[in-house]
Each structure stands twice: as structure tokens, then as C-alpha cells.
Amino acid sequence: MHSSVGNPERNCLAAGVDESDVLEAIAKSGYPLQTRVTETLSSEFYIQEEWSYKDRDSHALRSLDILASKRLIDIHQPQPKVTPILNLLIECKQSELPFVFFESNHPPLLEYFPTIAGLKSDSIELITDDDPSTWTISTLTALGLDKHKFISDAPISSTLSKCTRRQGKSLELSGEESYNGIVLPLIKAASHFEHSRSPRSTYQYFSAGLTIPIAVVNAPMVLVNSKNPNSTAKLTPWVRVARHEYEGDSDDWQKDRLWAIDVVHEDYLSEYLSKHALPFAEEFARLTLKHPEELASGKGFAPSLGSSAFRDCLTQLKPRARILKAQRATSILMRILSLPFQLWKSRN
């Protein structure tokens, strides 16, 4: 093995350790893949490799391969009340044997995917003008982004397994290895990221960090459809894996949550970003800058929610404070206009 200039004599491979064995171990590890992914992202994203997060179970510090962040506004424009940012939490895995995904016959409703870190709430409480009720819905749904192609186009799987080789040439599936090595670390990292970006009560300016957990794999990806008696399988470069979790420590009335991660083949990563994730993020940024008051306060107004098609009303989302102020002004004006009549009535 070649040595750097000035390398000390004792910095050498020990007897019995062959250079080819070291290079083979490096090739089998995920580090070269991590380096390639970093290079793919570096032109558009700020990169933090080996990003640390606290494991919510053990409370120990662990690390994720990459945190990639991109501000979604022009750096020269004045700071908005809510700054949209795209965050990619990335874990890199490679394998000669395939990852196997079983497509969901009844895909779950992923209201909170991707997560949004940095706001007071991940939902918006809506009032309306034709019903005394309130509606609490996810921020992405309130912005009308739940029907975007990035949300609807990805095949969804609730089961991720990895092929392992038994004695001989036969293969078997191992779901536990994939869950513990890919899904769980990304969910824990996303949960930590969301909590670590929670704003203080005194904040007047906020970040809306659209956060997507991604497993980038250099391995065959096989999607299995079992709707018919005979299952069919096909190679696919992008699958969204959904996982249900119970959150007993949550202060919310709802104690469970659906998480999701995107699993993307290394060779599809550029297309995944340019044709799917970035267009979605750009639309999110446009709507964030259009509705800063609603996102900052977590409160909004939409007309005719009690009687009209629910999603049609969301296109008319407005700040609640502005509507209430206008209603108070109208009420005061009506009282002022009615004073002459009231005086006339009192005299007669």
C-alpha cells in the first residue's frame, strides 16, 4: 500500500493483513456510497456528514450518515416571517442481495409526511363562517399539498425486508434487520430533528423545515404486489415505507402516529430530487411565503367549511387574526351606523 510523504515507519499494515483485504472491506462498507451521495447533493445542499441525534430509547448519541439542507428562498431577499427550508435526513446502505417491499393494498393516509420542523405546531386550527366548529388538520393538508404528485405517486409499503443467504444458495427474508438498520434509525432521527427545532414561545420569526427521511441504497429493490392470488414482483427505484408507532409520551390527545421514509436507489437519487422532491419543496416554499401568518400562529380561517367541499375551501385559506379583526371592525361600524336609528327610536 502506498504511503504519504512523511509517513512514519510503524504506520503500516500488520503481518497477515493484506492490502486487498482492506480494500475489499472498504468496498463492502457504506462509506464509499456515503461519499458518492454527498457529491451528488453538494452542488445544491449544505452537507453535514455524521449528523448526531439522541436516541429516544437509550438517550445515547447516535449518528446519521448525512443531513442535507437547502434554503428555499433567495438569500438576497428580506427575511420572511416564516423561512422555508428543505432538510434531507439520509442513511446509506448497500448490499448485493435485494431489499424486498410489499406494496400496501390499502395505503395509509400519511397526513404528516414529510414532517415540518421549526413551527409552533405541525397542524393548523381552522374556523369558518358557516359553522361554530373548528377543524384541526395537518399543515400540508391545509396548504393543499396532500394531493401533490410527490405524495401520491410513490408506491407505499408497510413491510420492508432484506434477502439473506442461508446455507447453500437459497434466500430468505429478514424484516428485523431492515427495520432496525434502516427504518428505525431514520424515524428516530426525524423525531429528534423535529423536537430539536421546536421554537421558543418568544420567537417572532420561524423556520418551516420540510423534512424527508431517506434511505439511499445501492442494492436491488424489489416491489411485490400481492393483490391477486399469485404475487408479482418488479424492480423499482423508489418506495415509501410507512410505519405506525404509538407515542405514549405525547401531550396530544392522539397517542399514535404514522411515520414514513423514502427508500431510493442510488442511481435514481438525482431524478428523485429533480423531478419529485424539489418540485414539491418549491411548491411548499411558494405556499409558505403566501401564508406566513397561518403557519406562524397555527391558526387560520377558510370560508364555508360547514357546507362546501372541504378541500375546495382550503384554497381560500386566510389568517384568522385578520378575519377576526375585520369582523370586529364591521361590528363596530354597524353599531355606529345604527346609532341614529337607536336615538330616533328612544325619542319616539
Residue frames as qw, qx, qy, qz and C-alpha x, y, z in Angstrom:
[[0.000, 0.889, 0.457, 0.000, 0.00, 0.00, 0.00],
 [0.377, 0.583, -0.039, 0.719, 1.34, 3.44, -0.92],
 [0.463, -0.559, -0.416, 0.548, 2.42, 5.76, 1.89],
 [0.082, 0.980, 0.141, 0.109, 2.04, 9.52, 2.23],
 [0.459, 0.564, -0.333, 0.600, 5.13, 11.72, 2.27],
 [0.117, -0.507, 0.506, -0.688, 6.50, 11.74, 5.81],
 [0.860, -0.302, -0.212, -0.352, 4.52, 8.67, 6.89],
 [0.358, -0.628, 0.660, -0.204, 6.23, 7.13, 9.96],
 [0.290, 0.313, -0.890, -0.162, 7.71, 3.68, 9.51],
 [0.107, 0.081, 0.930, -0.342, 5.49, 1.98, 12.08],
 [0.554, 0.392, 0.253, -0.690, 2.27, 3.22, 10.41],
 [0.310, 0.296, -0.791, -0.437, 1.94, 0.10, 8.29],
 [0.859, -0.113, -0.223, -0.446, -0.24, -2.96, 7.88],
 [0.561, -0.484, 0.648, -0.180, 0.47, -5.72, 10.37],
 [0.052, 0.256, -0.932, -0.252, 1.66, -9.12, 9.28],
 [0.148, 0.299, 0.941, -0.056, -1.20, -11.18, 7.92],
 [0.292, 0.738, 0.381, -0.475, -3.30, -8.13, 6.90],
 [0.484, 0.172, 0.569, 0.642, -3.30, -7.91, 3.14],
 [0.076, 0.250, -0.094, -0.961, -3.95, -4.68, 1.23],
 [0.306, -0.154, -0.703, -0.623, -6.56, -6.40, -0.96],
 [0.326, -0.464, -0.805, 0.174, -8.50, -7.49, 2.15],
 [0.107, -0.450, -0.311, 0.831, -8.57, -3.91, 3.45],
 [0.183, 0.154, -0.372, -0.897, -9.76, -2.57, 0.10],
 [0.331, -0.282, -0.836, -0.335, -12.44, -5.28, -0.10],
 [0.247, -0.509, -0.685, 0.460, -13.69, -4.37, 3.39],
 [0.019, 0.365, 0.038, -0.930, -13.87, -0.70, 2.37],
 [0.245, -0.018, -0.626, -0.740, -15.80, -1.59, -0.78],
 [0.349, -0.392, -0.846, -0.091, -18.34, -3.63, 1.21],
 [0.158, -0.438, -0.513, 0.721, -18.89, -0.86, 3.75],
 [0.207, 0.832, 0.514, 0.034, -21.30, 2.02, 3.21],
 [0.297, -0.691, 0.045, 0.658, -18.64, 4.73, 3.27],
 [0.237, -0.051, 0.565, 0.789, -17.93, 4.91, -0.48],
 [0.006, -0.624, -0.712, -0.322, -21.70, 5.12, -1.08],
 [0.249, -0.826, -0.338, 0.377, -21.99, 7.90, 1.50],
 [0.309, -0.448, 0.279, 0.791, -19.22, 9.80, -0.28],
 [0.148, 0.229, 0.692, 0.668, -20.93, 9.44, -3.66],
 [0.115, -0.763, -0.632, -0.068, -24.27, 10.59, -2.26],
 [0.306, -0.728, -0.121, 0.601, -22.57, 13.58, -0.66],
 [0.251, -0.198, 0.468, 0.824, -21.07, 14.53, -4.01],
 [0.051, 0.500, 0.744, 0.440, -24.48, 14.25, -5.69],
 [0.224, -0.833, -0.501, 0.076, -26.00, 16.65, -3.15],
 [0.496, -0.435, -0.095, 0.745, -23.15, 19.08, -2.60],
 [0.220, 0.241, 0.358, 0.875, -23.96, 21.38, -5.53],
 [0.296, -0.570, -0.384, -0.663, -27.36, 22.37, -4.12],
 [0.701, -0.640, -0.289, -0.126, -27.32, 21.48, -0.43],
 [0.112, -0.708, 0.578, -0.390, -25.36, 22.33, 2.68],
 [0.840, -0.003, -0.541, -0.028, -23.99, 18.99, 3.87],
 [0.380, -0.618, 0.573, -0.380, -23.37, 17.79, 7.42],
 [0.713, 0.142, -0.684, -0.059, -21.90, 14.30, 7.45],
 [0.488, -0.146, -0.763, 0.399, -22.23, 12.04, 10.51],
 [0.301, -0.495, -0.002, -0.815, -25.03, 14.22, 11.89],
 [0.165, -0.010, -0.868, 0.469, -25.69, 13.41, 15.56],
 [0.551, -0.417, -0.228, -0.686, -29.07, 12.79, 17.14],
 [0.282, -0.285, 0.753, -0.522, -30.23, 11.50, 20.51],
 [0.359, -0.143, -0.895, -0.224, -31.75, 8.03, 20.54],
 [0.499, -0.436, -0.006, -0.749, -35.16, 8.44, 22.15],
 [0.898, -0.276, -0.316, -0.129, -34.98, 4.98, 23.75],
 [0.811, -0.137, -0.279, 0.496, -31.41, 4.74, 25.04],
 [0.140, -0.983, -0.038, 0.110, -30.81, 8.54, 25.14],
 [0.646, -0.325, 0.369, 0.584, -27.37, 7.83, 23.69],
 [0.256, 0.736, -0.250, -0.575, -25.93, 9.94, 20.88],
 [0.728, 0.187, 0.604, 0.265, -26.03, 8.24, 17.51],
 [0.010, 0.525, -0.338, -0.781, -25.19, 9.48, 14.06],
 [0.713, 0.577, 0.377, -0.132, -26.92, 9.55, 10.72],
 [0.706, 0.137, 0.337, 0.608, -24.84, 9.49, 7.55],
 [0.223, 0.211, 0.252, 0.918, -25.96, 12.84, 6.10],
 [0.104, 0.765, 0.485, -0.410, -28.08, 15.87, 6.90],
 [0.312, 0.196, 0.423, 0.828, -28.54, 17.91, 3.71],
 [0.040, 0.731, 0.476, -0.487, -30.25, 21.32, 3.97],
 [0.275, 0.280, 0.439, 0.808, -31.35, 23.83, 1.34],
 [0.125, 0.485, 0.337, -0.797, -32.94, 27.24, 1.94],
 [0.355, 0.490, 0.741, 0.292, -35.85, 27.63, -0.43],
 [0.119, 0.958, 0.224, -0.136, -35.68, 31.42, -0.76],
 [0.538, 0.662, -0.111, 0.511, -33.30, 33.84, -2.42],
 [0.632, -0.338, -0.348, 0.604, -30.58, 34.72, 0.09],
 [0.224, 0.134, 0.039, 0.965, -30.73, 38.36, -1.02],
 [0.330, -0.591, -0.426, -0.601, -34.42, 38.89, -0.23],
 [0.294, -0.497, 0.419, -0.701, -35.53, 40.23, 3.18],
 [0.056, 0.020, -0.966, 0.252, -36.08, 37.60, 5.85],
 [0.508, -0.370, -0.469, -0.621, -39.72, 36.46, 5.78],
 [0.596, -0.460, 0.339, -0.565, -41.73, 35.70, 8.89],
 [0.887, -0.109, 0.443, -0.073, -41.51, 32.00, 8.01],
 [0.164, 0.660, -0.647, -0.346, -38.45, 30.76, 6.09],
 [0.967, 0.134, 0.058, -0.208, -38.98, 27.56, 4.05],
 [0.071, -0.628, 0.771, 0.076, -36.12, 25.05, 4.17],
 [0.925, 0.123, -0.286, -0.217, -35.73, 21.55, 2.75],
 [0.329, -0.590, 0.719, -0.164, -33.98, 19.03, 5.01],
 [0.859, 0.179, -0.442, -0.184, -32.97, 15.54, 3.88],
 [0.556, -0.538, 0.604, -0.192, -32.07, 13.05, 6.62],
 [0.763, 0.442, -0.424, -0.207, -30.12, 10.35, 4.80],
 [0.665, -0.409, 0.625, -0.012, -28.89, 6.90, 5.72],
 [0.516, 0.557, -0.558, -0.334, -26.84, 5.00, 3.13],
 [0.750, -0.194, 0.620, -0.123, -26.94, 1.21, 2.77],
 [0.503, 0.498, -0.584, -0.398, -25.52, -1.18, 0.22],
 [0.692, -0.128, 0.688, -0.178, -25.99, -4.87, -0.35],
 [0.079, 0.214, -0.828, -0.513, -25.51, -7.44, -3.07],
 [0.010, -0.364, -0.931, -0.011, -28.80, -9.06, -2.07],
 [0.116, -0.516, -0.418, -0.739, -32.16, -7.36, -2.72],
 [0.194, 0.127, 0.533, -0.814, -34.37, -5.31, -0.44],
 [0.122, -0.364, -0.849, -0.364, -37.96, -6.52, -0.78],
 [0.243, 0.074, 0.273, -0.928, -41.02, -4.28, -0.32],
 [0.073, 0.427, 0.898, 0.079, -44.61, -5.50, -0.12],
 [0.096, -0.252, -0.224, -0.936, -46.93, -2.92, -1.67],
 [0.227, 0.209, 0.658, -0.687, -49.84, -1.89, 0.55],
 [0.037, 0.438, 0.816, 0.375, -53.22, -2.94, -0.78],
 [0.198, -0.880, -0.414, -0.122, -54.79, -0.22, 1.39],
 [0.470, 0.320, -0.222, 0.792, -52.24, 2.64, 1.57],
 [0.326, -0.640, -0.508, 0.474, -52.46, 4.65, 4.79],
 [0.129, 0.928, 0.176, 0.302, -53.17, 8.37, 4.83],
 [0.664, -0.127, -0.191, 0.712, -49.80, 9.99, 5.55],
 [0.033, -0.951, -0.283, -0.122, -51.04, 13.39, 6.75],
 [0.354, -0.899, 0.208, 0.152, -47.76, 14.32, 8.41],
 [0.696, -0.142, 0.460, 0.533, -45.29, 13.23, 5.75],
 [0.587, 0.216, -0.463, 0.628, -42.99, 14.96, 5.20],
 [0.429, -0.684, -0.435, 0.399, -42.70, 16.44, 8.67],
 [0.195, 0.805, 0.026, 0.560, -42.32, 20.19, 9.15],
 [0.655, -0.381, -0.358, 0.545, -39.79, 21.22, 11.79],
 [0.311, 0.072, -0.066, 0.945, -39.50, 24.70, 13.28],
 [0.317, -0.470, -0.281, -0.775, -43.12, 25.79, 13.67],
 [0.388, -0.286, 0.530, -0.698, -45.21, 26.01, 16.84],
 [0.734, 0.116, 0.565, -0.359, -47.43, 23.23, 15.55],
 [0.164, -0.127, 0.839, 0.504, -47.48, 20.68, 12.75],
 [0.096, 0.567, 0.798, 0.179, -51.18, 21.42, 12.20],
 [0.064, -0.147, -0.054, -0.986, -53.45, 24.40, 11.63],
 [0.092, 0.471, 0.782, -0.397, -56.68, 25.02, 13.54],
 [0.011, -0.230, -0.476, -0.848, -59.34, 26.39, 11.21],
 [0.250, 0.484, 0.591, -0.595, -62.54, 28.29, 11.88],
 [0.155, 0.315, 0.680, 0.644, -65.16, 29.18, 9.31],
 [0.200, -0.010, 0.062, -0.978, -68.13, 31.49, 8.73],
 [0.655, -0.127, -0.362, -0.651, -71.00, 28.99, 8.47],
 [0.842, -0.252, -0.476, 0.009, -70.34, 26.63, 11.37],
 [0.396, -0.846, 0.262, -0.241, -69.22, 27.17, 15.00],
 [0.962, -0.169, 0.094, 0.194, -66.93, 24.11, 14.84],
 [0.034, -0.818, 0.527, 0.229, -63.16, 24.14, 14.49],
 [0.957, 0.279, -0.062, 0.045, -61.10, 21.85, 12.25],
 [0.360, -0.742, 0.533, 0.190, -57.54, 20.82, 13.15],
 [0.910, 0.403, 0.079, 0.053, -55.69, 19.48, 10.11],
 [0.745, -0.213, 0.207, 0.597, -52.08, 18.91, 9.14],
 [0.037, -0.714, 0.161, 0.681, -50.21, 21.90, 7.75],
 [0.135, -0.159, 0.764, 0.611, -49.59, 20.16, 4.43],
 [0.120, 0.531, 0.830, 0.121, -53.31, 19.37, 4.10],
 [0.006, 0.818, 0.319, -0.479, -54.20, 22.97, 4.97],
 [0.038, -0.602, 0.401, 0.690, -51.89, 24.14, 2.18],
 [0.793, 0.471, 0.040, -0.384, -53.48, 21.69, -0.25],
 [0.191, 0.637, -0.731, -0.150, -50.24, 19.74, -0.71],
 [0.606, -0.136, 0.754, -0.213, -51.67, 16.36, 0.26],
 [0.795, 0.488, 0.335, -0.130, -52.69, 15.82, -3.40],
 [0.158, 0.805, -0.491, -0.292, -49.31, 16.75, -4.86],
 [0.859, 0.341, -0.367, -0.105, -47.72, 14.14, -7.13],
 [0.222, 0.496, -0.747, 0.384, -44.81, 13.70, -4.73],
 [0.478, -0.185, 0.633, -0.580, -47.30, 12.47, -2.14],
 [0.826, 0.216, 0.245, -0.460, -49.50, 10.39, -4.44],
 [0.675, 0.557, -0.438, -0.204, -47.05, 8.90, -6.96],
 [0.053, 0.490, -0.849, 0.192, -44.80, 6.83, -4.69],
 [0.748, -0.189, -0.607, -0.190, -45.75, 3.19, -4.10],
 [0.399, -0.600, 0.429, -0.545, -46.32, 2.66, -0.38],
 [0.716, 0.005, -0.694, 0.069, -45.17, -0.35, 1.59],
 [0.583, -0.692, 0.188, -0.382, -45.70, -1.16, 5.24],
 [0.915, -0.277, 0.269, 0.114, -43.26, -4.06, 5.10],
 [0.373, 0.796, -0.477, -0.006, -39.56, -3.87, 4.24],
 [0.912, -0.286, 0.281, 0.088, -37.39, -6.96, 4.24],
 [0.165, 0.755, -0.599, -0.212, -33.91, -7.85, 3.09],
 [0.949, 0.170, -0.257, -0.068, -32.83, -11.06, 1.45],
 [0.335, -0.676, 0.653, -0.065, -30.25, -13.05, 3.38],
 [0.652, 0.341, -0.651, -0.188, -28.47, -16.17, 2.24],
 [0.855, -0.379, 0.279, -0.221, -28.96, -19.42, 4.10],
 [0.485, -0.383, 0.744, 0.253, -26.61, -22.35, 3.88],
 [0.525, 0.328, 0.706, 0.343, -26.27, -23.16, 0.24],
 [0.151, 0.159, 0.375, 0.901, -27.81, -20.90, -2.39],
 [0.172, -0.689, -0.676, -0.196, -31.35, -20.41, -1.03],
 [0.052, 0.315, -0.154, 0.935, -32.52, -16.98, 0.16],
 [0.281, -0.628, -0.712, 0.139, -34.81, -15.95, 2.97],
 [0.014, -0.749, -0.128, -0.650, -36.29, -12.63, 4.09],
 [0.467, -0.318, -0.530, 0.633, -35.30, -10.78, 7.26],
 [0.069, -0.838, -0.330, -0.429, -37.58, -7.93, 8.24],
 [0.585, -0.760, -0.141, 0.244, -35.99, -7.27, 11.62],
 [0.624, -0.169, 0.184, 0.740, -32.58, -6.42, 10.16],
 [0.213, 0.494, 0.379, 0.752, -34.07, -3.89, 7.73],
 [0.330, -0.847, -0.341, -0.238, -36.29, -2.29, 10.37],
 [0.638, -0.688, -0.040, 0.345, -33.54, -1.94, 12.97],
 [0.606, -0.164, 0.280, 0.727, -30.87, -0.91, 10.46],
 [0.173, 0.290, 0.424, 0.840, -32.81, 1.47, 8.23],
 [0.256, -0.675, -0.506, -0.472, -36.37, 2.36, 9.23],
 [0.568, -0.709, -0.365, 0.203, -35.99, 2.81, 12.98],
 [0.505, -0.286, -0.012, 0.814, -32.82, 4.98, 12.88],
 [0.102, 0.311, 0.365, 0.871, -34.42, 7.30, 10.31],
 [0.388, -0.714, -0.493, -0.312, -37.64, 7.61, 12.32],
 [0.607, -0.603, -0.267, 0.444, -35.67, 8.34, 15.48],
 [0.407, -0.069, 0.142, 0.900, -33.53, 10.89, 13.67],
 [0.073, -0.508, -0.453, -0.729, -36.63, 12.60, 12.20],
 [0.506, -0.732, -0.454, -0.036, -38.28, 12.69, 15.63],
 [0.573, -0.455, -0.118, 0.671, -35.16, 14.18, 17.21],
 [0.275, 0.166, 0.293, 0.901, -34.83, 16.73, 14.40],
 [0.228, -0.668, -0.502, -0.499, -38.45, 17.81, 14.80],
 [0.566, -0.741, -0.324, 0.160, -38.10, 18.30, 18.56],
 [0.591, -0.278, 0.013, 0.757, -34.68, 19.96, 18.32],
 [0.165, 0.260, 0.321, 0.896, -36.09, 22.63, 16.00],
 [0.210, -0.746, -0.632, -0.011, -39.09, 23.47, 18.20],
 [0.166, 0.587, -0.042, 0.791, -39.31, 27.27, 18.56],
 [0.200, -0.226, -0.617, 0.727, -39.43, 29.10, 21.88],
 [0.045, 0.751, 0.646, -0.126, -42.61, 30.90, 22.87],
 [0.108, -0.779, -0.021, 0.618, -40.92, 34.29, 22.35],
 [0.388, -0.040, 0.614, 0.686, -39.98, 33.67, 18.72],
 [0.392, 0.652, 0.160, -0.629, -41.44, 36.06, 16.15],
 [0.504, 0.574, -0.514, -0.390, -39.68, 34.54, 13.11],
 [0.829, -0.123, 0.521, -0.163, -39.77, 30.85, 12.26],
 [0.108, 0.376, -0.816, -0.425, -38.30, 28.19, 10.01],
 [0.871, 0.161, 0.198, -0.421, -40.58, 25.78, 8.20],
 [0.067, -0.519, 0.826, 0.211, -38.22, 22.86, 7.67],
 [0.895, 0.206, -0.123, -0.377, -39.75, 20.38, 5.26],
 [0.271, -0.555, 0.784, -0.068, -38.00, 17.21, 6.45],
 [0.893, 0.235, -0.234, -0.305, -37.75, 14.00, 4.41],
 [0.579, -0.465, 0.668, 0.032, -36.07, 10.87, 5.84],
 [0.750, 0.535, -0.295, -0.252, -34.40, 8.96, 3.01],
 [0.739, -0.322, 0.560, 0.191, -32.58, 5.66, 2.79],
 [0.504, 0.696, -0.408, -0.308, -30.29, 5.69, -0.26],
 [0.825, -0.204, 0.527, 0.012, -29.45, 2.11, -1.16],
 [0.333, 0.560, -0.668, -0.359, -27.01, 0.55, -3.58],
 [0.304, -0.015, 0.945, -0.119, -28.85, -2.73, -3.88],
 [0.191, -0.267, -0.757, -0.565, -31.65, -4.27, -5.95],
 [0.331, 0.097, 0.454, -0.822, -35.08, -3.01, -4.88],
 [0.174, -0.192, -0.896, -0.360, -37.96, -5.42, -5.46],
 [0.438, -0.003, 0.256, -0.862, -41.62, -4.40, -5.07],
 [0.026, -0.158, -0.984, -0.075, -44.10, -7.23, -4.52],
 [0.505, -0.057, -0.048, -0.860, -47.78, -6.86, -5.33],
 [0.007, -0.053, -0.991, 0.126, -49.95, -9.48, -3.66],
 [0.513, 0.138, 0.134, -0.837, -53.44, -8.25, -4.59],
 [0.804, 0.183, -0.384, -0.416, -54.01, -11.34, -6.72],
 [0.947, -0.290, 0.126, -0.056, -53.58, -14.95, -5.57],
 [0.849, 0.144, 0.050, 0.506, -50.31, -15.08, -7.48],
 [0.281, -0.844, 0.040, 0.455, -47.92, -12.40, -6.26],
 [0.665, 0.641, 0.068, 0.377, -46.00, -10.41, -8.83],
 [0.545, -0.643, 0.062, 0.534, -42.65, -8.70, -8.33],
 [0.548, 0.743, 0.096, 0.371, -40.84, -5.94, -10.18],
 [0.565, -0.125, -0.142, 0.803, -37.69, -3.88, -9.75],
 [0.016, -0.915, -0.308, -0.262, -38.44, -0.31, -8.71],
 [0.504, 0.327, -0.282, 0.748, -36.15, 2.62, -7.75],
 [0.123, -0.279, 0.301, -0.903, -38.35, 4.38, -5.18],
 [0.504, -0.463, -0.718, -0.131, -40.65, 3.11, -2.44],
 [0.254, -0.541, 0.279, -0.751, -42.21, 4.93, 0.51],
 [0.494, -0.155, -0.830, 0.208, -42.20, 2.83, 3.68],
 [0.423, -0.578, 0.004, -0.698, -44.91, 3.69, 6.22],
 [0.454, -0.071, -0.806, 0.372, -44.71, 2.66, 9.87],
 [0.487, -0.710, -0.244, -0.446, -47.28, 3.06, 12.62],
 [0.420, 0.123, -0.635, 0.637, -45.96, 3.95, 16.09],
 [0.465, -0.761, -0.451, -0.043, -47.51, 4.51, 19.49],
 [0.285, 0.446, -0.282, 0.800, -46.38, 7.71, 21.20],
 [0.525, -0.606, -0.589, 0.101, -47.45, 7.33, 24.81],
 [0.432, -0.381, -0.228, 0.785, -45.34, 10.28, 25.94],
 [0.115, 0.392, 0.367, 0.836, -47.08, 12.70, 23.59],
 [0.085, 0.259, 0.461, -0.844, -49.03, 15.58, 25.12],
 [0.400, 0.043, -0.410, -0.819, -51.51, 15.45, 22.25],
 [0.754, -0.006, 0.355, -0.552, -54.84, 13.71, 22.53],
 [0.909, 0.352, -0.178, -0.137, -53.76, 11.41, 19.72],
 [0.586, -0.631, 0.505, 0.058, -51.14, 9.00, 21.03],
 [0.774, 0.065, 0.535, 0.332, -50.20, 7.25, 17.79],
 [0.184, 0.793, -0.253, -0.523, -48.56, 8.45, 14.61],
 [0.876, 0.374, 0.253, 0.169, -47.78, 7.30, 11.11],
 [0.229, -0.720, 0.432, 0.493, -44.18, 7.88, 10.04],
 [0.850, 0.496, 0.171, 0.054, -42.75, 7.34, 6.59],
 [0.340, -0.612, 0.485, 0.524, -39.35, 7.18, 4.94],
 [0.718, 0.634, -0.142, -0.249, -38.44, 7.14, 1.25],
 [0.707, -0.290, 0.561, 0.319, -36.14, 4.38, 0.07],
 [0.515, 0.812, -0.116, -0.249, -34.37, 5.44, -3.12],
 [0.905, 0.101, 0.160, 0.381, -31.85, 3.60, -5.28],
 [0.420, -0.551, 0.186, 0.696, -28.53, 5.42, -5.61],
 [0.294, 0.076, 0.590, 0.748, -28.79, 5.63, -9.40],
 [0.036, -0.696, -0.619, -0.362, -32.26, 7.19, -9.14],
 [0.351, -0.579, -0.385, 0.628, -31.36, 9.79, -6.49],
 [0.124, -0.176, 0.211, 0.954, -30.77, 12.67, -8.91],
 [0.230, -0.319, -0.641, -0.659, -34.07, 12.05, -10.69],
 [0.392, -0.584, -0.688, 0.179, -35.89, 11.62, -7.38],
 [0.266, -0.496, -0.222, 0.796, -34.66, 15.04, -6.30],
 [0.028, -0.150, 0.336, 0.930, -35.10, 16.94, -9.57],
 [0.313, -0.221, -0.658, -0.648, -38.48, 15.51, -10.61],
 [0.541, -0.511, -0.660, -0.102, -40.15, 14.75, -7.30],
 [0.519, -0.527, -0.436, 0.513, -38.74, 16.09, -4.02],
 [0.261, -0.179, 0.021, 0.948, -37.53, 19.52, -5.21],
 [0.181, -0.368, -0.476, -0.778, -40.70, 20.44, -7.16],
 [0.518, -0.624, -0.585, -0.037, -42.73, 19.54, -4.06],
 [0.499, -0.435, -0.275, 0.697, -40.39, 21.60, -1.86],
 [0.143, 0.071, 0.217, 0.963, -40.60, 24.57, -4.22],
 [0.344, -0.533, -0.530, -0.563, -44.41, 24.50, -4.14],
 [0.584, -0.580, -0.488, 0.289, -44.24, 24.22, -0.35],
 [0.393, -0.217, -0.087, 0.889, -41.98, 27.27, -0.29],
 [0.060, -0.319, -0.384, -0.864, -44.35, 29.26, -2.50],
 [0.498, -0.609, -0.527, -0.323, -47.32, 28.49, -0.26],
 [0.592, -0.442, -0.395, 0.546, -45.31, 29.12, 2.91],
 [0.238, -0.073, 0.029, 0.968, -44.43, 32.61, 1.72],
 [0.259, -0.407, -0.478, -0.734, -48.09, 33.14, 0.76],
 [0.658, -0.591, -0.356, -0.304, -49.43, 32.05, 4.17],
 [0.391, 0.328, -0.604, 0.612, -46.83, 33.08, 6.77],
 [0.386, -0.361, 0.336, -0.779, -49.35, 34.22, 9.41],
 [0.898, -0.131, -0.136, -0.396, -51.28, 30.97, 9.29],
 [0.831, 0.152, -0.473, 0.251, -48.13, 28.86, 9.62],
 [0.210, 0.401, -0.512, 0.730, -46.56, 31.03, 12.32],
 [0.462, -0.284, 0.343, -0.767, -49.69, 31.07, 14.50],
 [0.003, 0.054, 0.998, -0.024, -51.04, 27.63, 13.67],
 [0.282, 0.548, 0.629, -0.475, -54.48, 29.23, 13.21],
 [0.037, -0.028, 0.549, 0.834, -56.44, 30.07, 10.10],
 [0.504, 0.430, 0.390, -0.639, -59.81, 30.79, 8.51],
 [0.043, 0.007, 0.803, 0.594, -61.45, 29.18, 5.50],
 [0.490, 0.090, 0.076, -0.864, -64.93, 30.12, 4.30],
 [0.797, 0.105, -0.183, -0.566, -67.91, 27.76, 4.07],
 [0.119, 0.321, -0.934, 0.098, -66.24, 24.75, 5.68],
 [0.441, 0.077, 0.726, -0.523, -69.55, 23.70, 7.18],
 [0.685, 0.484, 0.336, -0.429, -71.41, 23.41, 3.89],
 [0.573, 0.703, -0.335, -0.256, -68.97, 23.15, 0.98],
 [0.935, 0.182, -0.232, 0.197, -66.49, 20.59, -0.26],
 [0.648, -0.705, 0.038, 0.286, -63.80, 20.57, 2.38],
 [0.668, -0.159, 0.300, 0.662, -60.73, 20.62, 0.18],
 [0.311, 0.675, 0.363, 0.563, -62.13, 23.26, -2.16],
 [0.291, -0.941, -0.143, -0.094, -62.31, 25.68, 0.76],
 [0.723, -0.485, 0.103, 0.481, -58.65, 25.25, 1.63],
 [0.532, 0.380, 0.262, 0.710, -57.65, 27.19, -1.46],
 [0.086, -0.807, -0.156, -0.563, -59.11, 30.25, 0.30],
 [0.693, -0.414, -0.392, 0.441, -57.05, 29.90, 3.48],
 [0.074, 0.794, -0.047, 0.601, -56.62, 33.21, 5.31],
 [0.261, 0.164, -0.644, 0.700, -55.07, 34.40, 8.59],
 [0.331, -0.614, -0.715, 0.047, -57.55, 34.07, 11.42],
 [0.289, -0.496, -0.289, 0.766, -56.40, 37.24, 13.18],
 [0.005, -0.062, 0.340, 0.938, -57.02, 39.31, 10.07],
 [0.298, -0.413, -0.727, -0.461, -60.53, 37.88, 9.65],
 [0.392, -0.607, -0.612, 0.321, -61.41, 38.45, 13.31],
 [0.214, -0.351, -0.063, 0.909, -60.09, 41.99, 13.11],
 [0.133, -0.122, -0.514, -0.839, -62.22, 42.64, 10.03],
 [0.370, -0.519, -0.751, -0.174, -65.25, 41.15, 11.76],
 [0.341, -0.559, -0.447, 0.610, -64.73, 43.37, 14.82],
 [0.083, -0.194, 0.176, 0.962, -64.34, 46.42, 12.58],
 [0.243, -0.304, -0.669, -0.633, -67.54, 45.52, 10.73],
 [0.391, -0.573, -0.704, 0.151, -69.38, 45.03, 14.03],
 [0.255, -0.467, -0.238, 0.813, -68.22, 48.42, 15.31],
 [0.038, 0.020, -0.401, -0.915, -69.18, 50.10, 12.04],
 [0.305, -0.442, -0.751, -0.384, -72.65, 48.54, 12.14],
 [0.353, -0.607, -0.568, 0.428, -73.14, 49.78, 15.72],
 [0.157, -0.331, 0.021, 0.930, -72.07, 53.28, 14.71],
 [0.146, -0.133, -0.582, -0.789, -74.39, 53.30, 11.70],
 [0.363, -0.512, -0.762, -0.160, -77.28, 52.13, 13.85],
 [0.243, -0.275, -0.473, 0.801, -76.86, 54.92, 16.45],
 [0.225, -0.019, -0.129, -0.966, -79.10, 57.47, 14.66],
 [0.563, -0.266, -0.636, -0.455, -81.87, 54.91, 14.44],
 [0.511, -0.320, -0.705, 0.372, -81.45, 53.98, 18.11],
 [0.091, -0.161, -0.277, 0.943, -81.61, 57.66, 19.13],
 [0.379, -0.112, -0.355, -0.847, -84.70, 58.23, 17.00],
 [0.589, -0.293, -0.732, -0.179, -86.32, 55.12, 18.47],
 [0.381, -0.276, -0.628, 0.620, -85.56, 56.20, 22.05],
 [0.072, 0.105, 0.105, -0.986, -87.18, 59.64, 21.46],
 [0.551, -0.051, -0.355, -0.754, -90.31, 58.20, 19.98]]
